[in-house]
Amino acid sequence: MAGGGYPEWIGLDNYTRLLEDDNFWASFRNIIFLIVAMAVVPTLIGLVLAAVLFDYVAKAIGPRTASALRSGFYLPQVLPVAVTGIVWGWILNPSFGALNAILTGANLDSLAKNWLGDPTYALYSVMVVMIWFQVGYPVVMFMSGLQRVDPELYEAASIDGAGWWRRFTRIAVHQIKPEIYVVLVTTTIAALKIFGQIFVLTRGGPGNATLVPSYFAYQNFFEKAQVGYGSAIATVLALIIVVLSVVFLRIQARDERRDLA
């Protein structure tokens, strides 16, 4: 079924059409960048932030301060996507946005850009927004995981002369591997399914600079009334999500068996 009219059997034509569609390939190229911004970078930043809050802030200032900071990092996760998208749209607006105003006020006019309207900067701007949006989730997960690490392991490592960084990388990271796997799986799936932020910030533009599969499927479903083609895009996206989930779970199960051996 190619559109929203009378059903007509066309076999695999929509899938062969996908292979020749530059917008389809552009959407998956963009999603690789967004996986980095929503899964890889937040996981790395979240590990460090969680360790700092757990090992330093909670002990030096107090657990309430650490909890307050953790809640602050997590706040973007509970705010409506439309609200955060509109606010970031104001911040990055080329005419009256706060970012360009700060750059202009600091005599850095040459750095003021059309952050969401220029194909050169649009995707990277969205990536920065998504890092800000996503980083609180791994912080919460990893702080929860760090609470079950045996303090005696840290004490033994300290006696052997290990500094904070070695204790963190050799003990803490190893002990919270289950949380790391959960974060990577869920954030990767979230990146593959991203829609709301793209819809509010850029609507896939300019051109196809920020186009992603879910928004590409939406365009074909509702804007072009090409229901069959939109369904093919959504089906391919769903299959990729299932395959990646299975791969992650198998890797996790293999590592757990290795640790128990």
Steps between C-alpha positions, in 0.01 A plus 500: 500500500679811378268766641179552694261410218386167362732217613719357227745216546849620404710230667840622618501815285506730804807324636685516170405866482664552839833380368497772234371781723771749601281635781470151649878456510548855627260431788701196610827686460363770730380244750856371543603847618200513733587160648838648588327804653231306689676176595880516482576852625236507780619159621861620526405832660249326726765260629731783601225718647352211697842410642573862595161542667528167680866511605564871552187711529308258723796456734643854499179706494224257586264245343219756476710721274591199286132404476403856406762512225392157376140625480617809314678289239190282464255792470511519116374142488173588673433830323264483201687461172304786346604737781871415483493514121340844495742633762801372307351644183498841671855455629632407155293749302732694265319834549416523870646182648691509827803316362563746217429791735768375741748451216427847363531656845839334540615648165492157340261592221678272256394200708130591492328261261159392381531193718185317392457654155842434352557143374862522618404552865144368535580136576780589742270746678237229541770265631596750770136538602459123518813457714355755744164323490636149545789526746285493815372147433842326519594712802200364692560143384870499578462663842253227584747236384791651694307457825536123477877500446673352805697781677760245604608472138577872496686473832712209377583687181594812697734297720666369185558860387222534243380856444142610442515457123637146520242403763230645280609331176613165645234449769197725462457468124538123517250467785228707330521327160132394517394864537731600214342242271149613596586864434662424165208286382226742607676814379588343164138399450390849604739649244368276224142598585564872552214710366369768735818704529556495123138597439520798735853621418556451127230282339779307331649806335660696366475269199562156647778615736316376811261252342460178701314179412204557732440850369554380142231236559272768649547720191396218272210393719337835570648768273526304173231237573736226379390256765665193350836669465478641852419152628805359324724760668347425841539125445870531415552719806319250724711211366822692566389569858419132558833384354704748704310405818573131444868575434531709817327234710722223366813702567380566854417132558841394367681742732296382797590137427864599469490677837345195666752259346 
